[in-house]
Amino acid sequence: MKVALTVALLVLPAACTPAHEGLLIAAAGNWDEGYGEMNKRGIDLAIEEINQEGGVAGRPLRIAMRNDKGDATRAVTIAAEFVGNPEVIAVVGHVNSGTMIAAARVYDEGLPAVSTTASTPDLTGISPWVFRVISSDSVNGLDLARHARAQGFVRAAVLYENNAYGRGLAESFERNFRGDIIASDPIPSDRDGDFEPFVSYLASRHPDVVFVAGTEASGLAILREARRQRISAAFLGSDGWTGIVQDTALAEGAYVGAPFTSRDPRDEVQRFAASFRQRFGMDPDGNAALAYDATRLVAKAVAKGGATRRGVREWLASRTRDSAEQGVTGAISFHASGDVVGKGYVMTRVRRGALVVEAANRP
């Protein structure tokens, strides 16, 4: 009852606003975690800029924001409310792989959704109404495995959060790593888990590199325990690790596969990074950049495809390499499966609190 009331309070202003006063889209994600907070900042900045530029077809763009807390059941409830509100034209989100998988079944009823950072391979082709601007972990794991081998690492240990994101990424890395996988174990997905046994076991196996398929919370906890036990192996994380730079000492030297870096010299990236710094007082990470791109893409779809759910979906589905939209994370077009075309990771290493580019891998 409490959830239903919260949703009603959220969408009531939209229902009471005359149609000519604005267009409504929605967004959902786990705003309680660092990666979710950065997603939300990217969305907020995009909405502010769009409206400063005159809105969508001369109408202001409004957004209904919902916190799914990374919970699949809650995500389904939120998705159902979005689908049931005829004012909502499209959705930006969800953020997590597990919540996006759960919500996709609901959006399949006819509401287009563009996920920002849900990268599990299980999303590929899940619904003609679901798209994503981040590459699938089937591609990301390949990028990471290639990079690890290029660094001369032969013995790899894998730790993964036991959820859709962690399992999918770990499986892809293990399948593509041209060396020995000497350990592969699930770990807790929060910063308060007991990581000592996992790190102690790794110490006894002497890996060259430890690949952790998880988010910044578990990542920082693993790095803290590894430093305490003086593990000499290199550590490698994926896009979920872009936030570890917040702890300069712990993160120093870690390798991170990122969909974006604010050090990219392209003009559009530097304009975005400058605006983000001015608005929030910090550098944007890949979460913020992908959310920013997804929001601007949805706004463009509403403008070009028409302010209807089907019009937005058809415009998104018609984006090919020849008609791609340019975003701060690169060109955006889609396969028939809803997966973004041609994206991969930029390989970075943490240096003095920043992600410094090492090499760019593309499929």
C-alpha positions as CSV (number, residue, x, y, z in Angstrom):
1,M,0.0,0.0,0.0
2,K,2.9,2.3,0.8
3,V,4.5,1.7,-2.6
4,A,1.3,2.4,-4.4
5,L,0.7,5.6,-2.5
6,T,4.3,6.8,-3.3
7,V,3.8,6.1,-7.0
8,A,0.5,7.9,-7.0
9,L,2.0,11.0,-5.4
10,L,4.7,10.9,-8.0
11,V,2.6,10.9,-11.1
12,L,-0.3,13.0,-9.8
13,P,1.2,16.3,-10.8
14,A,1.8,15.0,-14.3
15,A,-1.9,13.9,-14.7
16,C,-3.0,17.3,-13.5
17,T,-0.8,19.3,-15.9
18,P,-2.4,20.3,-19.2
19,A,-0.8,18.4,-22.1
20,H,0.4,21.6,-23.8
21,E,2.5,22.4,-20.7
22,G,5.0,19.6,-21.2
23,L,5.8,16.1,-22.2
24,L,6.4,13.4,-19.6
25,I,9.0,10.7,-19.6
26,A,10.1,8.5,-16.7
27,A,13.3,7.2,-15.1
28,A,14.0,4.4,-12.7
29,G,17.2,3.2,-11.0
30,N,18.9,2.5,-7.7
31,W,19.6,6.0,-6.6
32,D,20.9,4.9,-3.2
33,E,24.2,3.5,-4.5
34,G,27.0,5.6,-5.9
35,Y,26.6,4.3,-9.5
36,G,22.9,5.1,-9.3
37,E,23.5,8.5,-8.0
38,M,25.8,9.2,-10.9
39,N,23.1,7.9,-13.3
40,K,20.6,10.3,-11.7
41,R,23.0,13.3,-12.1
42,G,23.5,12.5,-15.8
43,I,19.7,12.4,-16.3
44,D,19.1,15.6,-14.4
45,L,21.8,17.5,-16.4
46,A,20.3,16.3,-19.7
47,I,16.8,17.3,-18.7
48,E,18.0,20.8,-17.6
49,E,19.9,21.3,-20.9
50,I,17.1,20.1,-23.1
51,N,14.7,22.6,-21.4
52,Q,17.2,25.4,-21.6
53,E,17.5,24.7,-25.3
54,G,13.7,25.1,-25.8
55,G,12.4,21.7,-24.7
56,V,11.1,19.0,-27.2
57,A,9.3,20.5,-30.1
58,G,8.8,23.7,-28.2
59,R,7.4,21.9,-25.1
60,P,9.2,21.4,-21.8
61,L,10.3,17.9,-20.9
62,R,9.2,16.7,-17.5
63,I,10.4,13.5,-15.8
64,A,9.0,11.2,-13.2
65,M,11.9,9.8,-11.2
66,R,11.5,6.5,-9.2
67,N,14.0,4.7,-7.0
68,D,13.8,0.9,-7.5
69,K,16.5,0.3,-4.9
70,G,18.0,-2.4,-7.1
71,D,15.1,-4.7,-6.2
72,A,13.5,-6.7,-9.0
73,T,10.1,-6.8,-7.4
74,R,10.0,-3.1,-6.8
75,A,11.2,-2.5,-10.4
76,V,8.2,-4.5,-11.7
77,T,5.8,-2.4,-9.6
78,I,7.3,0.8,-10.9
79,A,7.3,-0.4,-14.5
80,A,3.6,-1.3,-14.2
81,E,2.8,2.2,-12.9
82,F,4.7,3.8,-15.8
83,V,2.9,1.6,-18.3
84,G,-0.4,2.4,-16.6
85,N,0.1,6.1,-16.8
86,P,-0.8,7.3,-20.4
87,E,1.2,10.5,-19.9
88,V,4.5,8.6,-19.8
89,I,5.9,8.4,-23.3
90,A,9.2,6.5,-22.6
91,V,11.5,5.4,-19.8
92,V,15.1,6.0,-19.2
93,G,16.4,3.0,-17.2
94,H,16.6,0.8,-15.4
95,V,20.2,0.9,-14.1
96,N,20.8,-2.6,-12.9
97,S,20.8,-5.7,-15.0
98,G,18.5,-7.6,-12.6
99,T,15.9,-4.9,-12.4
100,M,16.0,-4.3,-16.1
101,I,15.3,-7.9,-16.9
102,A,12.4,-7.9,-14.5
103,A,10.9,-4.7,-15.8
104,A,11.4,-5.6,-19.5
105,R,8.5,-8.1,-19.2
106,V,6.3,-5.2,-18.2
107,Y,7.5,-2.7,-20.8
108,D,6.8,-5.4,-23.4
109,E,3.2,-4.3,-23.1
110,G,4.1,-1.3,-25.2
111,L,6.3,1.3,-23.4
112,P,9.8,2.0,-24.8
113,A,12.6,1.9,-22.3
114,V,16.3,2.7,-22.9
115,S,18.5,1.2,-20.2
116,T,21.6,3.2,-19.2
117,T,23.9,0.6,-17.6
118,A,22.3,-2.8,-17.6
119,S,24.8,-4.9,-19.4
120,T,23.8,-8.5,-18.8
121,P,23.7,-10.7,-22.0
122,D,20.2,-11.9,-20.8
123,L,18.7,-8.6,-22.0
124,T,19.7,-9.2,-25.7
125,G,16.4,-9.6,-27.6
126,I,14.3,-9.7,-24.5
127,S,11.7,-7.3,-25.9
128,P,11.2,-5.1,-29.0
129,W,10.4,-2.3,-26.6
130,V,13.7,-2.4,-24.7
131,F,17.0,-0.9,-25.8
132,R,20.3,-0.1,-24.0
133,V,23.2,2.3,-24.6
134,I,25.8,0.2,-22.9
135,S,27.5,-2.7,-24.6
136,S,26.5,-6.2,-23.5
137,D,28.8,-8.1,-21.2
138,S,29.4,-10.7,-23.9
139,V,31.4,-7.9,-25.5
140,N,32.7,-6.4,-22.3
141,G,34.1,-9.6,-21.0
142,L,35.9,-10.2,-24.2
143,D,37.5,-6.7,-24.0
144,L,38.6,-7.3,-20.4
145,A,40.0,-10.8,-21.2
146,R,42.0,-9.5,-24.1
147,H,43.4,-6.6,-22.1
148,A,44.4,-8.9,-19.2
149,R,46.3,-11.2,-21.6
150,A,47.9,-8.2,-23.4
151,Q,49.3,-7.1,-20.0
152,G,51.1,-10.5,-19.8
153,F,48.8,-12.0,-17.2
154,V,48.6,-15.8,-17.4
155,R,47.0,-16.9,-14.1
156,A,43.6,-15.2,-13.4
157,A,41.3,-15.5,-10.5
158,V,37.7,-14.4,-10.8
159,L,35.4,-13.0,-8.1
160,Y,31.8,-12.1,-9.1
161,E,28.7,-10.8,-7.4
162,N,26.1,-13.5,-7.6
163,N,23.6,-11.6,-9.7
164,A,22.7,-11.2,-13.4
165,Y,25.5,-8.6,-13.9
166,G,28.2,-10.4,-12.1
167,R,27.5,-13.9,-13.4
168,G,27.2,-12.8,-17.0
169,L,30.4,-10.7,-17.0
170,A,32.4,-13.4,-15.2
171,E,31.2,-16.1,-17.6
172,S,32.2,-13.9,-20.6
173,F,35.7,-13.2,-19.1
174,E,36.4,-16.8,-18.3
175,R,35.3,-17.9,-21.8
176,N,37.6,-15.5,-23.5
177,F,40.7,-15.4,-21.3
178,R,43.6,-17.1,-23.0
179,G,45.3,-18.3,-19.9
180,D,44.5,-20.2,-16.7
181,I,41.4,-19.5,-14.6
182,I,42.7,-20.7,-11.3
183,A,39.6,-19.7,-9.2
184,S,36.1,-18.5,-9.7
185,D,33.9,-17.7,-6.7
186,P,30.8,-15.7,-5.9
187,I,31.1,-12.8,-3.4
188,P,28.7,-10.6,-1.4
189,S,27.4,-7.6,-3.3
190,D,27.8,-5.1,-0.5
191,R,30.6,-3.3,1.3
192,D,29.8,-4.9,4.6
193,G,30.3,-8.6,3.5
194,D,33.1,-10.8,4.9
195,F,35.7,-10.8,2.2
196,E,38.6,-12.1,4.3
197,P,38.1,-15.8,3.3
198,F,38.0,-15.0,-0.4
199,V,41.2,-12.9,-0.3
200,S,43.0,-15.5,1.8
201,Y,42.2,-18.2,-0.7
202,L,43.4,-16.0,-3.5
203,A,46.7,-15.4,-1.7
204,S,47.2,-19.1,-1.5
205,R,46.7,-19.5,-5.3
206,H,49.1,-16.7,-6.4
207,P,47.2,-15.2,-9.4
208,D,48.8,-12.7,-11.7
209,V,45.5,-10.8,-11.9
210,V,42.2,-10.8,-10.0
211,F,39.1,-9.9,-12.1
212,V,36.2,-8.7,-10.0
213,A,32.8,-8.6,-11.7
214,G,30.9,-6.3,-9.4
215,T,30.2,-2.8,-8.4
216,E,32.2,-0.2,-6.5
217,A,30.8,-1.2,-3.0
218,S,32.2,-4.8,-3.1
219,G,35.1,-3.6,-5.2
220,L,36.4,-1.2,-2.5
221,A,35.8,-3.8,0.2
222,I,37.9,-6.4,-1.8
223,L,40.7,-3.9,-2.5
224,R,40.8,-2.9,1.2
225,E,41.1,-6.6,2.3
226,A,43.7,-7.3,-0.4
227,R,45.8,-4.3,0.7
228,R,45.6,-5.5,4.3
229,Q,46.8,-9.0,3.3
230,R,49.4,-7.5,0.9
231,I,48.2,-9.3,-2.2
232,S,50.7,-8.6,-5.0
233,A,48.3,-9.5,-7.9
234,A,46.9,-6.8,-10.2
235,F,43.2,-6.1,-9.9
236,L,40.8,-5.6,-12.8
237,G,37.2,-4.4,-12.7
238,S,34.5,-3.5,-15.2
239,D,32.2,-0.5,-15.6
240,G,30.8,-1.2,-12.2
241,W,34.2,-0.1,-10.8
242,T,34.3,3.4,-12.3
243,G,33.4,4.8,-8.9
244,I,36.3,3.3,-7.0
245,V,38.3,6.4,-7.8
246,Q,36.6,8.0,-4.8
247,D,39.2,6.2,-2.6
248,T,42.4,7.4,-4.1
249,A,44.7,5.2,-2.0
250,L,42.9,2.0,-2.3
251,A,42.1,2.3,-6.0
252,E,45.6,3.4,-7.2
253,G,46.9,1.1,-9.9
254,A,43.7,-0.9,-10.5
255,Y,42.7,-1.5,-14.1
256,V,39.1,-0.6,-15.0
257,G,37.2,-1.3,-18.2
258,A,35.1,1.9,-18.6
259,P,32.5,2.9,-21.2
260,F,33.6,6.5,-20.9
261,T,36.3,8.7,-19.4
262,S,36.2,12.4,-18.9
263,R,39.8,12.5,-20.2
264,D,38.6,11.8,-23.7
265,P,39.7,14.8,-25.8
266,R,36.6,14.9,-28.1
267,D,34.9,18.3,-28.0
268,E,31.5,16.9,-27.1
269,V,33.0,15.0,-24.1
270,Q,34.9,18.0,-22.8
271,R,31.7,20.2,-23.1
272,F,29.7,17.6,-21.2
273,A,32.4,17.2,-18.6
274,A,32.7,20.9,-18.0
275,S,28.9,21.3,-17.7
276,F,28.8,18.3,-15.3
277,R,31.6,19.8,-13.1
278,Q,29.9,23.2,-13.0
279,R,26.6,21.6,-12.0
280,F,27.8,19.0,-9.5
281,G,31.3,19.9,-8.6
282,M,32.9,16.6,-9.7
283,D,34.0,14.7,-12.8
284,P,31.4,12.6,-14.6
285,D,31.9,8.8,-14.8
286,G,30.6,6.3,-17.3
287,N,27.3,5.9,-15.3
288,A,26.6,9.6,-15.6
289,A,27.6,9.8,-19.3
290,L,25.5,6.8,-20.3
291,A,22.5,8.1,-18.5
292,Y,23.0,11.6,-20.1
293,D,23.2,9.9,-23.5
294,A,20.1,7.8,-22.9
295,T,18.0,10.8,-21.8
296,R,19.0,13.0,-24.7
297,L,18.4,10.0,-27.1
298,V,14.8,9.5,-25.7
299,A,14.2,13.3,-26.0
300,K,15.3,13.1,-29.7
301,A,13.1,10.1,-30.3
302,V,10.1,12.0,-28.9
303,A,10.9,15.0,-31.1
304,K,11.5,13.0,-34.3
305,G,9.3,10.0,-33.8
306,G,6.3,11.8,-32.4
307,A,5.1,12.0,-28.8
308,T,3.6,8.5,-28.8
309,R,5.0,5.3,-27.4
310,R,5.0,3.5,-30.7
311,G,6.5,6.5,-32.5
312,V,9.4,6.6,-30.0
313,R,10.0,2.9,-30.3
314,E,10.0,2.9,-34.1
315,W,12.4,5.8,-34.3
316,L,14.8,4.1,-31.8
317,A,14.6,0.8,-33.7
318,S,15.4,2.6,-37.0
319,R,18.8,3.9,-35.7
320,T,21.4,2.1,-37.8
321,R,25.1,2.8,-38.3
322,D,24.1,5.2,-41.1
323,S,21.6,7.1,-38.9
324,A,23.4,6.8,-35.6
325,E,23.0,9.5,-33.0
326,Q,26.3,10.9,-31.6
327,G,26.6,10.9,-27.8
328,V,29.3,11.6,-25.4
329,T,29.9,7.8,-25.1
330,G,30.1,7.5,-28.9
331,A,27.7,6.8,-31.8
332,I,24.4,5.2,-30.8
333,S,22.5,2.8,-33.0
334,F,20.9,-0.5,-32.4
335,H,20.8,-4.1,-33.5
336,A,17.3,-5.7,-33.9
337,S,18.0,-7.2,-30.5
338,G,18.0,-3.8,-28.8
339,D,21.7,-4.0,-28.1
340,V,23.8,-0.9,-29.0
341,V,26.0,-1.3,-32.1
342,G,29.8,-1.2,-32.0
343,K,30.5,-0.1,-28.5
344,G,33.1,-1.6,-26.1
345,Y,35.3,-0.6,-23.2
346,V,38.0,2.0,-23.0
347,M,40.7,0.4,-20.8
348,T,41.9,2.6,-18.0
349,R,44.0,2.5,-15.0
350,V,43.5,4.5,-11.8
351,R,46.1,7.1,-11.3
352,R,45.8,9.7,-8.6
353,G,42.1,9.5,-8.4
354,A,41.4,9.5,-12.1
355,L,40.8,6.9,-14.8
356,V,43.7,7.3,-17.2
357,V,43.3,5.7,-20.6
358,E,45.6,2.7,-21.2
359,A,44.1,1.4,-24.5
360,A,40.9,1.3,-26.4
361,N,39.5,-2.1,-27.3
362,R,36.6,-2.4,-29.8
363,P,35.0,-5.5,-31.2
